[in-house]
Amino acid sequence: MNRKGMGCLILFALPFACVGVGMGIWLCHSVLTYWKVSDWEEARATILETKLIEHHGDDSVTYEVTAKYRYTYNNRAYSGTRVCLDFGSDNIGNFHRLKYDELTKVKQNGGSTRCYVNPSQPADSILYRDFRWPMVFFKMIFAVVFGSVGLGLMAGGMVAYTRMPRSKVAADISSDTPWLARGDWASGRLVYSETGKALVFGIIAIFWNIVAVPAWLALADKLPMPEGNLRWVIYGIVSVSGLLLYGAFRAWRSWRKFGESSFQMASVPGVIGGQLAGVIQTSTKILPEDGFRLKLRCIQKLTSGSGEDRSTHEHVLWEDERVISLELATADPTRSAIPVLFGIPIHCRQTDMKPSDDQVLWRLEASADTSGSNYKAVFEVPVFQTPESDPNFQLEDGTMSAYDAPLDIEKVLHAAGVIRTTPPDGDGQRFIFPAARNLAITIGHTLFTAVWSGIIYAMWIYHAPIVLTVIFGLIDIVMIYVMLDVWLYRSVLDVARSHVAVSSGWLGLGTHRELPIADVVKIETDKAMETGNRVYYNLYVTYKPGKKIKFAKNLPGNWTAKCVIKAINEAMGRGK
């Protein structure tokens, strides 16, 4: 996106921000009004007139209870019309109906009801000063959703706008050198900073906590605590508020700690059927615990739907990883210089700069575990087909071997939950892939399936359309199967001198296959799924004549999959 597009994004977010801020102001006004009237003195009022006014919209009806009443304060007669804290009509709960019924009964019986009078201005009065939590929650939802989206987009857009360089090179994206249309790509120097993240996180956290003031005040006994299950909403709001403040603090600390990082490309662009090379330079010296993890990804960005249903999803088409433990020597010992080198296969798609619903972009990510905040930098890099693209390109990264981290396969296997041991007959090596070894996937699937099953149960209880119930129910059956597979699937790969054996299935009680080791062509990967920023891989034994046997599911990340394959190849005597 260029500077003009970023400006349009800011203008697009402005109405959302205005709605959110306006609703937040209304919410704060409700709290202040409650505090104001809570000190008013009680008096008796005679109801002269009451009405329940209905307002019909396009798809809803709202209600407003009105009344005229007379009261006496300090031996002087007054009249009033204010019924409750909020003005106007709404259909949140049955507040207006209940109060109308109550006032009607008082009027018919010729009795009186209490009202509350402002001692300093007795002409100001109100019949009900109930703090309506359902109405407050409604305002909070509107304020948080619209305000967070609007303010977040505006803050991020303004940071990106100020950081986005103007192109000084006359180039068209349809030319032979489309990467020159972006100033940072043309210069070969890409910049990343946590400034935008810290600012967006901070604004959202502060705004959320301002909106959540009623919840905090309820916990501090400054506002009445809602009854029943609504009190759990209070606890949830306060918990989220605290988590957002913690997240904002971490983002701010990371920004303060690492500052700005830049990627200086060795040549522009990265080449399909060639390489991407360069150096990542940091603003401060970074001392990683286990080296710098570099990841290059080709990402497909798909946009579907239209209008309010328009959504964007990203899918990883290809990725490669490497871990760097030794930095480049630099003249500035207060900064880190991380060498970058990746080979890019000829079959990959190039960067797509034209606006469309099916775009391709390339990202270079660098991360490191450090004490306190962890380091991370992400660069969108140009990768294109050029005259230098070679279908037979092989990366010569011998110079990188001095910088690559020593491979500790046992550590990688342990982190992935893979067990390497000796088979009972003592011949070769056994690789065990236990059930439920990926707790994040397992728990995530389980929670999502539980929520989905709860929705199906509610649809059945409340007599939702039978067709929808059946369709959703069939989807639920598939999700339950996937959940059980994640919990129960176990596999074992035995690598002996003469053969390879695979046992797999739920609890390991499924199929068993043996292959002569001479028939094994290779061990290869295939993408299984994506969750968040992580890609998981399945492993296969490919054997003559071109058939496959799956022996491992959901290994986390390309690096882990490559390490497991390396360990298996070494067990088969095929490389060190």
C-alpha positions, 0 to 999 in steps of 0.5 A, spaced: 500 500 500 502 506 498 502 513 501 495 515 498 492 508 500 494 509 507 491 516 507 485 513 505 485 508 510 486 513 515 479 517 513 476 510 512 477 509 520 475 516 522 468 515 522 469 508 526 473 512 531 468 518 532 462 513 533 467 509 538 469 515 542 462 518 542 459 512 545 465 512 550 463 519 552 456 517 553 458 512 557 462 516 562 456 521 562 452 515 564 456 514 570 457 521 572 450 522 572 449 516 576 454 519 581 450 526 581 443 523 582 446 518 588 446 524 593 439 527 591 434 527 597 428 522 596 421 525 596 414 523 594 411 524 587 404 523 585 403 521 577 399 525 573 400 522 566 405 516 564 406 513 557 409 508 553 412 510 546 413 506 541 418 508 535 418 503 529 425 502 525 426 498 519 427 492 523 426 493 530 422 497 535 424 501 541 421 503 547 421 510 551 417 511 558 415 518 559 411 521 565 409 527 568 409 528 576 408 533 582 412 533 588 413 537 594 420 539 597 421 544 603 414 545 603 414 548 596 410 544 590 414 542 583 413 538 577 417 534 573 418 529 567 425 526 568 424 518 569 431 515 568 438 516 567 438 515 560 434 519 555 431 517 549 428 510 547 431 503 547 430 496 547 435 493 551 432 489 556 425 490 559 426 496 563 421 501 559 415 496 560 416 495 567 417 502 569 411 504 565 407 498 568 409 500 575 407 508 574 401 506 571 399 502 577 401 507 582 397 512 578 390 508 577 391 506 585 391 514 586 398 513 590 404 516 590 411 513 589 418 516 590 422 521 586 429 524 588 430 531 588 436 535 587 437 539 594 441 545 590 436 546 585 429 542 587 426 543 580 431 538 578 428 531 579 428 524 577 423 518 578 428 512 577 436 512 578 437 505 577 444 504 574 442 499 568 448 495 567 445 491 560 444 498 557 452 500 560 454 493 557 451 495 550 454 502 550 461 499 552 460 494 546 459 499 541 465 503 544 470 498 544 468 495 537 468 501 534 473 505 538 478 500 538 478 499 530 477 506 528 483 508 533 487 502 532 487 503 524 488 511 525 494 510 529 497 504 525 495 508 518 499 514 521 505 511 523 505 507 516 504 513 513 510 517 516 514 511 515 513 510 508 518 513 503 516 517 497 519 513 491 524 518 487 524 513 481 520 513 475 517 506 475 511 503 473 509 496 476 507 493 469 514 495 467 520 490 467 522 493 474 516 493 478 520 493 484 522 500 483 515 503 484 517 502 492 522 507 494 524 502 500 525 497 495 528 501 490 533 503 495 534 496 497 534 498 505 527 496 508 526 498 515 522 495 521 520 498 528 515 496 533 513 503 534 506 502 530 505 496 534 506 499 541 502 505 539 496 501 537 496 497 543 497 503 547 491 506 544 487 500 544 489 499 552 488 506 554 481 506 550 478 500 553 480 501 560 477 508 559 470 504 557 471 499 562 471 504 568 464 502 570 467 495 571 473 497 575 468 502 579 463 496 581 469 492 583 471 498 588 464 498 590 463 505 587 457 503 583 452 497 584 454 490 582 450 487 577 446 481 579 446 474 577 450 472 571 452 479 569 457 480 575 461 475 571 461 480 565 464 485 570 470 480 572 471 478 564 471 486 562 476 487 568 481 481 566 481 483 559 483 490 561 488 488 565 491 483 559 491 489 554 495 493 559 500 488 560 500 487 552 501 494 551 506 495 557 510 489 553 510 492 546 512 499 549 518 495 553 520 491 546 520 498 542 524 501 547 529 495 548 530 494 540 528 500 537 529 500 529 531 494 525 533 495 518 534 489 512 540 492 507 539 487 501 545 485 497 542 486 491 535 488 489 530 484 488 530 477 491 530 472 485 525 466 483 530 461 481 536 465 485 537 467 492 535 473 497 541 475 501 543 481 505 544 483 512 539 485 518 542 491 522 539 492 529 539 499 533 542 495 539 546 489 541 542 483 541 544 477 545 540 471 543 539 465 548 539 460 542 541 464 536 537 468 531 531 464 527 530 467 520 524 465 516 523 467 509 515 466 507 511 466 500 504 468 502 498 468 498 493 474 501 486 472 499 480 477 499 473 474 499 466 477 499 463 484 498 461 489 503 460 488 510 462 480 509 469 482 505 474 478 509 482 477 508 486 471 509 493 469 508 496 462 507 503 460 506 505 457 500 512 456 501 517 457 507 524 456 509 528 457 515 535 457 518 538 459 525 544 464 525 548 463 532 554 468 529 553 475 527 557 479 522 563 483 524 561 490 525 565 497 526 559 498 531 560 493 537 553 496 540 549 493 534 548 486 531 549 484 524 545 478 522 547 475 515 541 473 511 541 468 505 536 463 502 535 460 496 528 460 492 525 455 488 523 456 481 516 454 482 515 459 487 510 465 485 513 472 485 511 478 488 504 481 486 504 489 486 497 490 483 491 490 487 487 484 486 483 479 491 489 474 490 496 477 491 502 474 493 507 477 498 514 475 501 516 476 508 523 475 511 522 474 519 528 475 524 526 473 531 530 471 537 529 469 545 532 474 549 532 475 557 525 480 558 522 481 551 524 477 545 526 480 539 522 480 532 523 484 526 518 483 519 520 485 512 516 485 506 521 484 501 521 484 493 522 477 490 521 477 482 522 473 476 528 476 473 533 474 467 537 471 472 532 466 474 535 459 473 530 453 473 537 449 476 539 454 481 542 450 487 544 455 493 551 455 495 551 457 502 558 454 504 560 461 507 554 461 511 556 455 515 560 459 519 554 463 522 549 457 522 548 455 529 550 448 531 544 443 530 542 440 536 537 434 533 536 431 540 534 438 542 529 439 536 526 433 537 525 434 544 522 441 543 517 437 538 515 432 543 518 426 538 522 421 542 528 417 539 530 411 542 532 404 540 527 398 538 526 392 542 530 388 537 536 393 538 536 394 530 537 401 528 533 407 531 525 408 533 522 415 532 516 415 536 511 421 535 506 421 541 499 422 541 497 429 543 504 432 543 502 439 541 498 441 546 497 448 543 493 445 537 490 439 542 487 444 547 485 449 541 481 444 537 478 441 544 475 448 546 473 450 539 469 444 538 466 444 545 464 451 543 461 449 536 457 443 540 454 448 545 452 452 539 449 446 536 445 444 543 442 451 543 440 450 536 436 444 538 433 446 544 431 453 542 428 449 535 432 453 530 431 451 523 432 443 522 436 444 516 441 449 519 441 444 525 443 438 521 448 442 517 451 445 523 451 438 526 454 434 520 460 439 521 460 438 528 461 431 527 467 432 523 470 437 528 469 431 533 473 426 529 479 431 528 479 433 535 479 425 537 485 424 532 489 430 535 488 427 542 489 420 540 493 419 533 500 416 535 505 413 530 512 410 530 517 409 525 523 404 525 529 405 521 533 398 521 539 396 517 534 392 512 527 395 512 523 401 514 517 400 518 511 405 520 505 403 525 500 409 526 493 410 528 489 412 534 493 410 540 498 406 535 493 401 533 492 402 526 496 400 520 503 397 520 507 397 514 514 395 512 518 397 506 525 394 504 530 400 505 532 400 498 525 402 496 525 408 500 526 414 495 526 420 500 523 422 506 519 429 504 514 434 507 507 436 506 503 442 509 498 440 514 495 446 517 496 453 519 494 456 526 496 463 527 503 465 525 505 457 525 505 452 519 505 445 521 507 439 517 506 432 515 512 427 514 511 421 508 516 416 506 516 416 499 517 409 496 518 406 489 514 406 485 512 413 487 507 412 493 507 415 500 506 413 507 504 418 512 508 417 518 508 423 522 502 429 523 503 436 525 510 437 526 511 445 528 515 449 523 519 448 517 525 448 521 523 442 526 520 438 520 527 439 516 531 436 523 527 430 523 528 428 516 535 429 517 535 425 523 531 419 519 536 420 513 542 419 518 539 413 521 538 410 514 545 412 512 544 417 507 547 423 509 550 427 515 
